[in-house]
Amino acid sequence: MKSPELITLSTFPSIADAQIAKGVLDEAGIASMIRSDNAGGMYPAIAGADLLVRTDDAEKAKEALQRRHSRKS
């Protein structure tokens, strides 16, 4: 079985911001993961974070995040 291809849905300035977006996707039933490199925790201030989703879920994930953003505005 072929592994699903992951793409970067969005890049956030911090892991905390990415975790909020991941929570929105979790609520929508969309699997996602966060990728970040902060040199093993040595440089947390410089770490951005990528939110990854399966290619097949990308459009649905974008819509879920846009709906969440629209409700906040």
Secondary structure, 3 states (H helix, E strand, C coil): CCCCCEEEEEEECCHHHHHHHHHHHHHCCCCEEEECCCCCCCCHHHCCEEEEEEHHHHHHHHHHHHHHHHHHC
